[in-house]
Amino acid sequence: MAVIQALNAGRPVEVEYNGKPLLTGIYKQPVPGPLYLGQEQLEGDGQADRVHHGGPDKAVCVYPLEHYAYWESVLGKTMGPAAFGENFTVTGLLEDEVYIGDVYRVGEAVVEVSQPRYPCFKLSQKHGIKELPAQVLATGYSGFYLRVLQEGSVSAGDELIPVQAQPDRISVREVLYAMAGQERRAEVLERILALDRLSEVVRVQLQKLLGKLASQEQTE
C-alpha cells in the first residue's frame, strides 16, 4: 500500500550558495492538509525556477521515505522533513517499481507518473554536500514527478490507489539512467521515447542523446 507519509509545501526563500544569493523552493515544510492540488502545483507551494521545476508535467515532486535511512547512514546526519524538497514523502512507491504513465487516485485528485526527478545543485546547497546530486544519481534514489489528471484536495495519510498501470512498464529508474547518459543503447532509448506519457522535457533530452549516438555510429 502506497501512502503519503508527509504532505509538504513552501514558498521560495532566499539562501546563500557559493557566496551568492539563491532563490529556491526546496525548503518545504509538512502540512497536514487538506491542500488543493491544481494542474501545476500544490496549494501553498512555489518554485523559484519555473523552467526546471513545477508546471503541468512536474506538478508534484515525490520522494520515498524508505530512502531516508540510507542517506542518514551514508551522510551521517538526520534527514529532516521534506529533505529532498518533495511535496509527497511516500512509502510503497520505489523508483524501480513505479512506471512512467502509472495513474493513481489520491484523496480527491488523480495523478500520473511523468518523469524522474533529476537531482540538481540545490540539494548540495540544502545539505552542504557538494557530491550529493552525483550520489543520488549513482543510487537511483531520485524520486519522481506527477502530473495532475484531476484536481482535488489531498492530505497526509492519503493512500495512492492504482487506477491504471502503464503496459510498457518502463520504470522511473530506467528513465533516470537514460537521462544521466548511463544508457547508451539506441534500442532502449527508442523504447523510452515511444512512451506517449513521457514528459516533453525528457523526450527532447533523450531525442538529442539518440541523435548523438547515431552520429557517433556513423563516424566509427
Kinemage of the C-alpha trace (Angstrom):
@kinemage 1
@onewidth
@group {chain A} dominant
@subgroup {mainchain}
@vectorlist {calphas} color= white
{ca met a 1} P 0.000 0.000 0.000
{ca ala a 2} L 1.364 3.421 -1.007
{ca val a 3} L 0.671 6.268 1.422
{ca ile a 4} L 1.542 9.966 1.732
{ca gln a 5} L 3.501 9.993 4.976
{ca ala a 6} L 4.103 13.746 4.791
{ca leu a 7} L 2.493 16.439 2.638
{ca asn a 8} L 4.972 19.286 2.111
{ca ala a 9} L 4.677 22.807 0.708
{ca gly a 10} L 6.503 26.110 0.881
{ca arg a 11} L 7.170 29.348 -0.957
{ca pro a 12} L 10.649 30.102 -2.356
{ca val a 13} L 13.157 31.591 0.067
{ca glu a 14} L 16.492 33.324 -0.466
{ca val a 15} L 19.588 31.494 0.803
{ca glu a 16} L 23.319 31.699 0.153
{ca tyr a 17} L 25.156 29.382 -2.218
{ca asn a 18} L 28.856 29.769 -3.062
{ca gly a 19} L 28.789 33.262 -1.608
{ca lys a 20} L 25.871 34.423 -3.739
{ca pro a 21} L 22.139 34.785 -3.066
{ca leu a 22} L 19.980 31.939 -4.377
{ca leu a 23} L 16.193 31.821 -4.542
{ca thr a 24} L 14.936 28.282 -4.068
{ca gly a 25} L 11.745 26.396 -3.322
{ca ile a 26} L 13.496 23.348 -1.858
{ca tyr a 27} L 12.792 24.355 1.744
{ca lys a 28} L 9.322 22.879 2.195
{ca gln a 29} L 7.560 22.040 5.455
{ca pro a 30} L 4.968 19.387 6.383
{ca val a 31} L 1.333 20.457 6.253
{ca pro a 32} L -1.391 18.068 7.468
{ca gly a 33} L -3.796 19.228 4.788
{ca pro a 34} L -6.099 19.119 3.129
{ca leu a 35} L -4.403 21.169 0.411
{ca tyr a 36} L -5.790 21.673 -3.061
{ca leu a 37} L -3.751 20.053 -5.808
{ca gly a 38} L -4.077 22.017 -9.053
{ca gln a 39} L -2.794 21.377 -12.543
{ca glu a 40} L 0.592 22.997 -11.911
{ca gln a 41} L 1.283 22.790 -8.193
{ca leu a 42} L 0.082 22.137 -4.678
{ca glu a 43} L -1.719 24.871 -2.758
{ca gly a 44} L 0.753 26.934 -0.747
{ca asp a 45} L 3.715 25.689 -2.734
{ca gly a 46} L 6.024 27.529 -5.113
{ca gln a 47} L 9.089 27.145 -7.318
{ca ala a 48} L 11.816 29.708 -7.873
{ca asp a 49} L 12.965 28.215 -11.186
{ca arg a 50} L 9.872 27.593 -13.292
{ca val a 51} L 11.976 26.392 -16.217
{ca his a 52} L 13.191 23.301 -14.355
{ca his a 53} L 10.556 22.876 -11.628
{ca gly a 54} L 6.778 22.935 -11.475
{ca gly a 55} L 4.369 23.163 -14.382
{ca pro a 56} L 1.930 20.545 -15.735
{ca asp a 57} L 4.481 17.715 -16.129
{ca lys a 58} L 6.100 18.385 -12.741
{ca ala a 59} L 3.200 19.487 -10.589
{ca val a 60} L 4.118 17.180 -7.687
{ca cys a 61} L 7.549 16.014 -6.560
{ca val a 62} L 7.518 12.622 -4.810
{ca tyr a 63} L 10.271 11.057 -2.695
{ca pro a 64} L 10.247 7.639 -0.977
{ca leu a 65} L 10.605 7.710 2.796
{ca glu a 66} L 12.342 4.332 2.552
{ca his a 67} L 15.499 6.083 1.276
{ca tyr a 68} L 15.848 8.372 4.280
{ca ala a 69} L 17.564 5.721 6.451
{ca tyr a 70} L 20.150 5.101 3.735
{ca trp a 71} L 21.017 8.785 3.428
{ca glu a 72} L 21.216 9.213 7.202
{ca ser a 73} L 23.667 6.309 7.357
{ca val a 74} L 25.804 7.469 4.431
{ca leu a 75} L 25.784 11.190 5.198
{ca gly a 76} L 25.927 10.893 8.981
{ca lys a 77} L 23.111 13.350 9.563
{ca thr a 78} L 19.399 13.353 10.319
{ca met a 79} L 17.271 13.954 7.266
{ca gly a 80} L 14.594 16.429 8.301
{ca pro a 81} L 11.115 16.835 6.810
{ca ala a 82} L 10.974 17.144 3.013
{ca ala a 83} L 14.726 16.542 2.923
{ca phe a 84} L 14.718 16.376 -0.875
{ca gly a 85} L 12.297 19.238 -1.417
{ca glu a 86} L 9.464 16.849 -2.201
{ca asn a 87} L 5.731 17.566 -1.957
{ca phe a 88} L 4.779 13.961 -1.159
{ca thr a 89} L 7.007 11.934 1.150
{ca val a 90} L 5.626 8.451 0.489
{ca thr a 91} L 6.015 4.826 1.390
{ca gly a 92} L 5.353 1.999 -1.041
{ca leu a 93} L 6.460 3.682 -4.277
{ca leu a 94} L 10.091 2.972 -5.183
{ca glu a 95} L 11.747 4.108 -8.402
{ca asp a 96} L 12.283 0.625 -9.801
{ca glu a 97} L 8.651 -0.342 -9.100
{ca val a 98} L 6.952 2.790 -10.462
{ca tyr a 99} L 6.462 3.178 -14.204
{ca ile a 100} L 6.032 6.168 -16.498
{ca gly a 101} L 2.312 6.577 -17.139
{ca asp a 102} L 1.106 4.819 -13.975
{ca val a 103} L -2.057 6.515 -12.687
{ca tyr a 104} L -3.115 6.825 -9.030
{ca arg a 105} L -6.080 8.251 -7.164
{ca val a 106} L -5.005 10.178 -4.076
{ca gly a 107} L -7.571 11.985 -1.972
{ca glu a 108} L -9.852 13.771 -4.426
{ca ala a 109} L -7.158 14.002 -7.113
{ca val a 110} L -5.938 11.713 -9.884
{ca val a 111} L -2.230 11.836 -10.773
{ca glu a 112} L 0.101 10.238 -13.307
{ca val a 113} L 3.831 9.467 -13.205
{ca ser a 114} L 5.541 11.685 -15.791
{ca gln a 115} L 9.332 11.528 -15.256
{ca pro a 116} L 12.155 11.013 -12.741
{ca arg a 117} L 13.247 13.870 -10.527
{ca tyr a 118} L 16.760 14.735 -11.741
{ca pro a 119} L 18.984 15.877 -8.844
{ca cys a 120} L 20.421 19.393 -9.064
{ca phe a 121} L 22.850 21.603 -7.143
{ca lys a 122} L 20.110 22.828 -4.791
{ca leu a 123} L 20.403 19.546 -2.921
{ca ser a 124} L 24.059 20.447 -2.355
{ca gln a 125} L 23.052 23.849 -1.020
{ca lys a 126} L 20.436 22.461 1.349
{ca his a 127} L 22.590 19.722 2.844
{ca gly a 128} L 26.061 21.239 2.459
{ca ile a 129} L 27.337 18.253 0.480
{ca lys a 130} L 28.737 19.083 -2.952
{ca glu a 131} L 28.670 15.491 -4.190
{ca leu a 132} L 25.066 14.774 -3.163
{ca pro a 133} L 23.491 15.110 -6.656
{ca ala a 134} L 26.059 12.659 -8.040
{ca gln a 135} L 25.386 10.291 -5.141
{ca val a 136} L 21.653 10.437 -5.843
{ca leu a 137} L 22.282 9.521 -9.472
{ca ala a 138} L 24.592 6.675 -8.503
{ca thr a 139} L 21.999 5.116 -6.210
{ca gly a 140} L 18.970 5.829 -8.383
{ca tyr a 141} L 17.232 7.197 -5.278
{ca ser a 142} L 15.929 10.187 -7.187
{ca gly a 143} L 12.203 10.399 -6.570
{ca phe a 144} L 9.868 11.308 -9.410
{ca tyr a 145} L 7.244 13.756 -10.661
{ca leu a 146} L 3.494 13.527 -11.124
{ca arg a 147} L 1.175 15.383 -13.475
{ca val a 148} L -2.397 16.064 -12.349
{ca leu a 149} L -5.188 14.483 -14.386
{ca gln a 150} L -7.931 15.513 -11.966
{ca glu a 151} L -7.597 18.342 -9.480
{ca gly a 152} L -8.706 17.948 -5.868
{ca ser a 153} L -7.740 18.089 -2.214
{ca val a 154} L -5.065 15.815 -0.749
{ca ser a 155} L -3.898 15.212 2.808
{ca ala a 156} L -1.146 13.482 4.736
{ca gly a 157} L -2.206 9.894 5.281
{ca asp a 158} L -3.977 9.584 1.932
{ca glu a 159} L -3.392 6.339 0.087
{ca leu a 160} L -2.212 6.379 -3.536
{ca ile a 161} L -4.547 3.866 -5.111
{ca pro a 162} L -3.532 2.417 -8.504
{ca val a 163} L -6.059 3.263 -11.201
{ca gln a 164} L -4.199 2.351 -14.370
{ca ala a 165} L -0.859 0.638 -14.900
{ca gln a 166} L 1.297 1.574 -17.880
{ca pro a 167} L 1.513 -1.503 -20.131
{ca asp a 168} L 5.011 -0.624 -21.413
{ca arg a 169} L 6.417 -0.948 -17.870
{ca ile a 170} L 9.419 1.338 -18.173
{ca ser a 171} L 10.450 2.292 -14.663
{ca val a 172} L 11.370 5.687 -13.301
{ca arg a 173} L 14.872 4.372 -12.601
{ca glu a 174} L 15.382 3.207 -16.205
{ca val a 175} L 14.476 6.666 -17.489
{ca leu a 176} L 16.702 8.359 -14.885
{ca tyr a 177} L 19.724 6.370 -16.060
{ca ala a 178} L 18.912 7.280 -19.658
{ca met a 179} L 18.720 10.974 -18.712
{ca ala a 180} L 22.098 10.665 -16.982
{ca gly a 181} L 23.671 9.227 -20.139
{ca gln a 182} L 24.272 5.860 -18.486
{ca glu a 183} L 22.081 4.096 -21.038
{ca arg a 184} L 23.842 4.113 -24.439
{ca arg a 185} L 21.774 1.561 -26.333
{ca ala a 186} L 19.701 3.134 -29.086
{ca glu a 187} L 17.010 0.479 -28.874
{ca val a 188} L 16.410 1.242 -25.186
{ca leu a 189} L 16.216 4.994 -25.808
{ca glu a 190} L 13.778 4.399 -28.659
{ca arg a 191} L 11.623 2.261 -26.391
{ca ile a 192} L 11.510 5.045 -23.797
{ca leu a 193} L 10.741 7.661 -26.455
{ca ala a 194} L 7.795 5.554 -27.606
{ca leu a 195} L 6.049 6.284 -24.279
{ca asp a 196} L 3.256 8.719 -25.044
{ca arg a 197} L 3.029 9.786 -21.357
{ca leu a 198} L 6.696 10.727 -21.010
{ca ser a 199} L 7.189 14.401 -20.134
{ca glu a 200} L 8.137 16.643 -23.032
{ca val a 201} L 11.361 17.943 -21.475
{ca val a 202} L 12.701 14.412 -21.040
{ca arg a 203} L 11.573 13.476 -24.541
{ca val a 204} L 13.588 16.340 -26.043
{ca gln a 205} L 16.636 15.446 -23.935
{ca leu a 206} L 16.590 11.787 -24.983
{ca gln a 207} L 15.987 12.636 -28.637
{ca lys a 208} L 19.174 14.721 -28.561
{ca leu a 209} L 21.075 11.868 -26.929
{ca leu a 210} L 19.775 9.414 -29.506
{ca gly a 211} L 20.893 11.777 -32.276
{ca lys a 212} L 24.400 11.945 -30.802
{ca leu a 213} L 24.594 8.157 -30.629
{ca ala a 214} L 23.569 7.919 -34.282
{ca ser a 215} L 26.241 10.464 -35.286
{ca gln a 216} L 28.908 8.566 -33.358
{ca glu a 217} L 27.970 5.319 -35.080
{ca gln a 218} L 28.283 6.985 -38.496
{ca thr a 219} L 31.797 8.260 -37.752
{ca glu a 220} L 33.098 4.971 -36.372
